[in-house]
Amino acid sequence: MAVRWLCSLFGKPFDGGKRMDHGGPQDQQQHPMEQQQPYHMQHPAMMRLYEVQKEVATLGPQVCTFSGLQNDRDYKRMERELTQLLLQVDQVDTEGKLELQGARKRAAQEVEGLLRYLEENASHPSRLAIEELSNAARQLVDERVVAPQRAGAVAEINDELVDALQELILRLTQIKTEGRVPLRKARYRALTRLCAVQEVLEGRTPQQTLSLPLSGDTHEAVNRINQVMVKVSMARSQLLALLMGLSGRDSCAHLSRILTELQVELDALDVSGNAAIRNYRKQVVEEINGLLKHLDLEGEGDDTRRYDLAQNNSIREIEAVRAHVSHLREGVLRHCVMGDLSFRPKAELQSLLTHLDQVDTAKNPCIREARRRAVVEVQAVITFLDLREALVCRQPGPDEHPSHRAVWMVLGSLSDLQAQVLGFDGKRVDKSYMILEELLTKQLLALDAVDPQGDESTKMARKQAVKFAQNILNYLDMKTDEWEY
């Protein structure tokens, strides 16, 4: 492989060191320049470039999968080693020979390319955005959980904290990686840790006070379990600190030993004959097991299949549903253009919703978001069919309120616009996108101008029409936000 690379530096095909033609004696005589080829391959300059190529082959995979920042130790190491290689290439003496100069130039370009790739990924706006959200989550967990626990206070874990973490997770899923492996890896690592923190917080077990039968005294085993729960609470805080990079002294191995000892202590308790206490102990043991499973995240994300979700089976299921929806959507729009409303695959669309509901997301926020978007695509076609049917079947009476009629007129316009949105396949910079967005906004303004004049049915119809218009706008926005797994 290395010899093939050196030959490629000269721009010549690799022939394994043998002649590929088998002509007569005259054909087998080598050209004077060809006789010099073995000399060049053994030339000190070529040998030095060969050594550089071997070092580049070692550093290349490390650079291409590095997901850290410029201040990371590994970044500085690789940057230093590549810079040294570049200096070594620059010092290669080519003796003024054009072929050696070309080989040195190409070797320098390869090293420079790795340096550039390393710097671009470590300083990429998406990588910085990932770090910013990770820091926000780190600060949140530190202020609300870790710091109070270290101060001897009780950490206040409530829905507000869990919701704040969920918002950060959602924002992480929206960060675009442009298909770059280092950015995908960084986003995946951040997401796995945040999701682990969220799961730890949601899986906590409240302490219980279970009385002895026919007595107000608390059972001795319950007191022991509650004592274990205090230690589990401290361990939970240590785990959260480890997951968020807030622990300077604790290690995963040390925390694992502590939790295992707590399990042994619980197993030794005599809770025979009391189902309630057995159940309480079982809950605590399950929580400890839940904490233990999050202690192996150190190497999480090293396997490409983890963060390359295009290879994920759940994603493939979702993509298969989306392809089916796209086929049905094209059929619906094609029949609508012809004025044929007989094609109504609602049952088929409903079955796709059921299928999506059964897709296993493995608590992965990216897969959850992919499924949510697929559900929106199905629902968009269903609502389009429902409105078309309602418009066709509508039979307004002579006493219909004028404001109610005005709402239905807007709904008719919205149905036509929704057909265009369903068929839209462009980007936000396209003129057609801007026109669609402007027309939908005008329909919202038209609904806002409708005066119900106290008519309750008009109020309800206008409210539903506004929601319908906003859903179309949101769907258009979703189709063009260039989201990726």
C-alpha positions in Angstrom: 0.0 0.0 0.0 2.8 2.4 0.9 4.6 1.6 -2.4 1.4 2.2 -4.3 1.1 5.6 -2.5 4.7 6.5 -3.5 4.0 5.6 -7.1 0.9 7.7 -7.0 3.1 10.7 -5.9 4.8 10.4 -9.2 1.5 10.2 -11.0 2.3 6.8 -12.5 0.4 3.5 -12.3 1.6 0.9 -9.8 2.7 -2.3 -11.6 4.3 -4.2 -8.7 7.8 -3.4 -10.0 7.3 -5.5 -13.2 6.8 -4.7 -16.8 3.2 -5.2 -18.0 4.0 -5.6 -21.7 5.5 -8.7 -23.2 6.8 -7.6 -26.6 9.9 -8.5 -28.5 13.5 -7.9 -27.4 13.3 -4.3 -28.6 10.1 -3.7 -26.6 11.7 -5.1 -23.5 14.6 -2.6 -23.6 13.9 0.1 -21.0 14.0 3.7 -21.6 16.9 5.5 -19.9 14.4 7.4 -17.7 12.7 4.1 -16.7 16.0 2.6 -15.7 16.3 5.3 -13.1 13.0 4.4 -11.5 14.4 1.8 -9.0 17.1 4.4 -8.1 14.4 6.9 -7.2 12.5 4.4 -5.1 15.7 3.9 -3.1 16.6 7.5 -3.0 17.0 9.0 0.5 14.3 11.6 -0.3 11.8 8.9 -1.4 12.6 6.8 1.7 12.0 9.8 4.0 8.7 10.5 2.2 7.8 6.8 2.6 8.3 7.1 6.4 6.2 10.3 6.5 3.4 8.4 4.6 3.4 5.6 7.3 3.1 8.2 10.0 0.3 9.9 8.1 -1.5 6.6 7.7 -1.4 6.2 11.5 -2.6 9.8 12.3 -5.2 9.9 9.5 -7.9 7.8 11.3 -7.3 9.6 14.5 -7.8 13.0 12.9 -10.9 11.9 10.9 -12.7 10.7 14.1 -11.6 13.3 16.6 -14.6 15.0 18.0 -13.1 17.4 20.6 -12.1 21.0 20.6 -8.9 22.9 20.0 -8.0 23.1 23.6 -8.2 19.3 24.1 -5.0 17.5 24.8 -5.4 15.1 21.8 -6.0 18.0 19.5 -2.8 19.7 20.5 -0.9 16.4 20.2 -2.1 15.7 16.7 -1.6 19.3 15.6 2.0 19.1 17.0 2.7 15.8 15.3 1.3 16.9 11.9 3.2 20.2 12.1 6.4 18.2 12.7 5.7 16.0 9.7 5.1 19.0 7.6 8.5 20.4 8.6 10.2 17.1 7.9 8.6 17.0 4.4 9.8 20.6 3.8 13.3 19.6 4.8 13.5 16.7 2.3 16.3 17.4 -0.2 15.0 16.9 -3.8 18.3 17.8 -5.4 16.4 19.9 -7.9 14.8 16.9 -9.5 11.2 17.6 -10.7 9.8 14.2 -9.9 11.1 14.4 -6.3 9.8 17.9 -6.0 6.4 16.8 -7.1 6.4 13.9 -4.7 7.3 16.2 -1.8 4.6 18.7 -2.8 1.9 16.0 -2.8 3.1 14.7 0.6 3.0 18.2 2.0 -0.6 18.7 0.6 -1.7 15.5 2.3 -0.4 16.6 5.7 -1.8 20.1 5.2 -5.2 18.5 4.3 -5.2 16.6 7.6 -4.3 19.7 9.6 -7.0 21.7 7.9 -9.6 19.0 8.5 -8.6 18.8 12.2 -8.9 22.5 12.6 -12.2 22.9 10.6 -14.0 20.3 12.7 -12.7 21.4 16.1 -13.7 25.0 15.4 -16.8 24.4 13.3 -19.8 26.5 14.3 -21.8 23.3 14.9 -19.1 21.9 17.1 -19.1 25.1 19.1 -22.9 25.0 19.3 -22.7 21.5 20.7 -20.2 22.6 23.4 -22.4 25.7 24.3 -25.4 23.5 24.9 -23.3 21.0 26.8 -22.0 23.8 29.0 -25.6 25.0 29.6 -26.6 21.5 30.7 -23.5 21.2 32.9 -24.3 24.4 34.6 -28.0 23.5 35.1 -27.1 20.1 36.7 -24.4 21.6 38.8 -26.6 24.4 40.3 -29.7 22.3 40.8 -28.3 18.9 41.8 -24.5 18.5 42.3 -23.7 21.7 44.3 -26.6 21.4 46.8 -25.7 17.7 47.4 -22.0 18.6 48.1 -23.1 21.4 50.4 -25.1 18.8 52.5 -28.5 20.1 51.3 -31.2 18.3 49.5 -31.2 18.7 45.7 -34.6 19.8 44.3 -35.4 17.6 41.4 -38.7 18.6 39.8 -40.4 18.7 36.4 -39.0 22.1 35.7 -35.4 20.7 35.8 -36.4 17.7 33.6 -38.2 20.0 31.1 -35.1 22.3 30.9 -32.9 19.3 30.1 -35.5 18.1 27.5 -35.3 21.5 25.8 -31.5 21.3 25.6 -31.7 17.8 24.2 -34.2 19.0 21.5 -31.9 21.8 20.6 -29.0 19.4 20.3 -30.9 17.2 17.8 -31.4 20.3 15.6 -27.7 20.9 15.2 -26.6 20.1 11.7 -23.4 18.0 11.2 -23.2 18.2 7.4 -22.5 14.5 7.5 -19.1 15.0 9.1 -18.1 12.1 11.3 -16.4 14.2 14.1 -19.5 16.4 14.4 -21.9 13.5 14.4 -19.7 11.8 17.1 -19.6 15.0 19.2 -23.4 15.4 19.0 -24.0 11.8 19.8 -21.8 11.9 22.9 -23.5 15.0 24.2 -26.9 13.5 23.6 -26.2 10.2 25.2 -24.9 11.9 28.4 -27.9 14.3 28.6 -30.4 11.5 28.0 -28.6 9.5 30.7 -28.9 12.4 33.1 -32.6 12.8 32.2 -33.2 9.1 32.8 -31.4 9.1 36.1 -33.5 12.1 37.3 -36.7 10.5 36.2 -36.0 7.1 37.6 -35.4 8.2 41.2 -37.3 6.3 43.9 -39.0 8.2 46.7 -38.3 7.1 50.3 -41.2 5.3 52.0 -42.3 4.7 55.6 -44.0 1.4 55.9 -45.5 0.4 59.3 -45.4 -2.9 61.0 -48.7 -4.8 60.9 -51.1 -3.6 63.7 -48.4 -1.2 64.8 -47.4 2.4 64.1 -43.7 1.6 64.4 -41.6 1.6 61.2 -40.3 -1.8 60.2 -36.5 -2.1 60.9 -35.8 -3.2 57.3 -37.5 -0.1 56.0 -35.1 2.0 58.2 -32.2 0.1 56.7 -33.5 0.6 53.1 -34.0 4.3 53.8 -30.4 4.5 55.0 -29.3 2.9 51.7 -31.5 5.4 49.8 -29.5 8.3 51.4 -26.3 6.7 50.0 -28.1 6.0 46.6 -29.0 9.7 46.5 -25.4 10.7 47.0 -24.3 8.1 44.4 -26.9 9.6 42.0 -25.4 13.0 42.5 -21.9 11.6 41.9 -23.0 9.9 38.7 -24.6 13.0 37.4 -21.3 14.9 38.1 -19.4 12.1 36.2 -21.8 12.2 33.2 -21.6 16.0 33.0 -17.8 16.2 33.6 -18.2 17.9 37.0 -16.3 15.4 39.0 -12.5 15.8 39.4 -11.8 13.0 41.9 -14.5 10.4 41.5 -14.2 7.7 38.9 -16.7 5.3 37.3 -14.9 2.3 38.8 -15.1 3.7 42.4 -18.8 4.6 42.1 -19.5 1.2 40.6 -18.0 -0.5 43.7 -20.1 1.7 46.0 -23.3 0.8 44.2 -22.4 -2.9 44.2 -21.8 -2.8 47.9 -25.2 -1.2 48.4 -26.8 -4.0 46.4 -25.1 -6.6 48.7 -26.4 -4.8 51.7 -29.9 -4.8 50.4 -29.7 -8.5 49.5 -28.8 -9.3 53.1 -32.0 -7.8 54.5 -34.6 -10.2 55.9 -37.9 -9.0 54.4 -39.6 -12.4 54.2 -43.3 -12.3 54.9 -43.8 -8.6 54.1 -44.7 -8.0 50.4 -44.7 -4.2 50.7 -41.2 -4.1 52.1 -40.0 -6.6 49.4 -41.5 -4.4 46.8 -39.8 -1.3 48.3 -36.4 -3.1 48.3 -37.0 -4.2 44.7 -37.6 -0.6 43.6 -34.3 0.5 45.3 -32.4 -2.4 43.7 -33.8 -1.5 40.3 -32.7 2.1 40.8 -29.2 1.0 41.7 -29.1 -1.2 38.5 -30.3 1.8 36.6 -27.4 3.9 37.9 -24.9 1.1 37.2 -25.9 0.8 33.5 -24.9 4.5 33.0 -21.3 4.0 34.2 -20.1 2.5 30.9 -20.5 5.6 28.8 -16.8 6.4 28.6 -16.3 4.6 25.3 -19.8 5.5 24.0 -19.7 6.8 20.5 -16.4 5.2 19.5 -18.4 2.7 17.3 -19.5 4.4 14.1 -22.8 2.5 14.0 -23.8 4.3 17.2 -23.9 7.8 15.7 -24.3 7.0 12.0 -28.1 6.6 12.4 -28.5 6.0 8.7 -27.6 2.4 9.5 -30.0 2.2 12.4 -32.9 -0.3 12.0 -35.5 2.1 13.5 -34.4 4.8 11.2 -34.7 2.5 8.2 -38.2 1.6 9.3 -39.1 5.3 9.5 -37.6 6.0 6.1 -39.6 3.1 4.6 -42.8 4.7 6.0 -41.8 8.1 4.7 -41.2 6.6 1.2 -44.7 5.0 1.4 -46.2 8.3 2.5 -44.5 10.2 -0.4 -46.0 7.7 -2.9 -49.5 8.1 -1.4 -49.1 11.9 -1.3 -48.1 12.1 -5.0 -51.2 10.0 -5.8 -53.5 12.2 -3.8 -52.2 15.4 -5.4 -52.3 13.8 -8.9 -56.0 12.9 -8.4 -56.9 16.3 -7.0 -55.4 18.0 -10.0 -57.7 15.9 -12.2 -60.7 16.7 -9.9 -61.0 13.1 -8.8 -61.6 12.8 -5.1 -62.2 9.0 -5.1 -58.6 8.3 -4.2 -58.7 8.4 -0.4 -56.1 6.2 1.2 -57.0 7.2 4.7 -57.0 3.7 6.1 -53.6 3.1 4.6 -52.3 6.3 6.2 -53.8 5.4 9.6 -52.0 2.1 9.4 -48.7 3.9 8.8 -49.4 6.0 11.9 -49.8 2.8 13.9 -46.6 1.4 12.4 -44.7 4.6 13.4 -46.1 4.4 16.9 -44.6 0.9 17.3 -41.1 1.9 16.1 -38.5 1.5 18.9 -36.7 4.7 19.5 -34.5 3.3 22.3 -34.9 6.7 24.0 -32.7 8.2 21.3 -33.8 11.8 20.8 -32.7 11.8 17.2 -34.8 8.7 16.4 -37.7 10.2 18.4 -37.5 13.4 16.3 -37.3 11.4 13.1 -40.4 9.5 14.1 -42.2 12.7 15.1 -41.5 14.3 11.7 -42.7 11.2 9.9 -45.9 11.3 11.9 -46.4 15.0 10.9 -46.0 14.0 7.2 -48.7 11.4 7.5 -51.0 13.7 9.4 -50.5 16.5 6.8 -51.9 14.2 4.1 -54.8 13.1 6.3 -55.9 16.6 7.2 -55.7 17.6 3.6 -58.0 14.8 2.6 -60.4 15.7 5.5 -60.6 19.3 4.5 -61.2 18.5 0.8 -64.0 16.2 1.8 -65.5 18.8 4.1 -65.4 21.4 1.4 -67.1 19.1 -1.2 -69.8 18.0 1.3 -70.4 21.4 2.6 -74.0 22.6 2.0 -74.5 26.1 3.5 -78.0 27.1 4.4 -79.7 30.4 3.6 -79.4 31.4 7.3 -75.6 30.8 7.5 -73.9 33.6 9.4 -71.8 35.8 7.0 -68.8 35.5 9.3 -69.1 31.7 9.2 -69.2 31.8 5.4 -66.0 34.0 5.4 -64.2 31.4 7.5 -65.1 28.7 5.0 -63.9 30.8 2.1 -60.5 31.1 3.8 -60.5 27.4 4.4 -61.0 26.8 0.7 -58.0 29.0 0.0 -56.0 27.2 2.6 -56.8 23.8 1.1 -55.4 25.0 -2.3 -52.3 26.3 -0.6 -51.9 23.1 1.4 -51.8 21.2 -1.9 -48.9 23.4 -3.0 -47.1 22.9 0.3 -47.5 19.1 0.1 -45.9 19.2 -3.3 -43.2 21.7 -2.4 -39.7 20.3 -2.7 -37.5 23.3 -2.5 -35.5 25.4 0.0 -36.2 28.5 2.0 -34.2 30.6 -0.3 -36.5 29.7 -3.2 -38.9 32.3 -4.5 -41.7 29.8 -4.4 -41.2 29.2 -0.7 -41.4 32.9 0.0 -44.6 33.2 -2.0 -46.2 30.3 -0.2 -45.2 31.7 3.2 -46.6 35.1 2.3 -49.9 33.7 1.0 -50.4 31.6 4.2 -49.6 34.6 6.3 -52.3 36.6 4.4 -54.8 33.9 5.2 -54.0 34.1 8.9 -54.6 37.9 8.6 -57.9 37.3 6.8 -59.0 35.0 9.6 -57.9 37.6 12.2 -60.1 40.1 10.4 -63.2 38.0 10.6 -65.7 39.4 13.2 -67.7 36.5 14.8 -70.3 39.1 16.0 -71.1 36.8 18.9 -71.8 33.7 16.8 -70.3 30.8 18.8 -70.0 28.4 15.8 -68.0 31.1 13.9 -65.7 31.5 16.9 -65.0 27.8 17.0 -64.6 27.6 13.2 -62.2 30.5 13.1 -60.2 29.1 16.0 -59.8 25.7 14.1 -59.0 27.5 10.8 -56.2 29.5 12.5 -54.8 26.3 14.0 -55.0 24.6 10.6 -53.2 27.5 8.9 -50.5 27.5 11.5 -50.0 23.8 11.1 -49.5 24.2 7.3 -46.9 26.9 8.0 -45.2 24.7 10.5 -45.2 21.8 8.0 -43.7 24.0 5.4 -41.0 25.1 7.9 -40.3 21.5 8.8 -39.9 20.5 5.1 -37.3 23.1 4.6 -35.2 23.1 7.8 -32.7 20.6 6.4 -32.8 18.5 9.5 -30.6 15.4 9.6 -30.2 12.4 11.9 
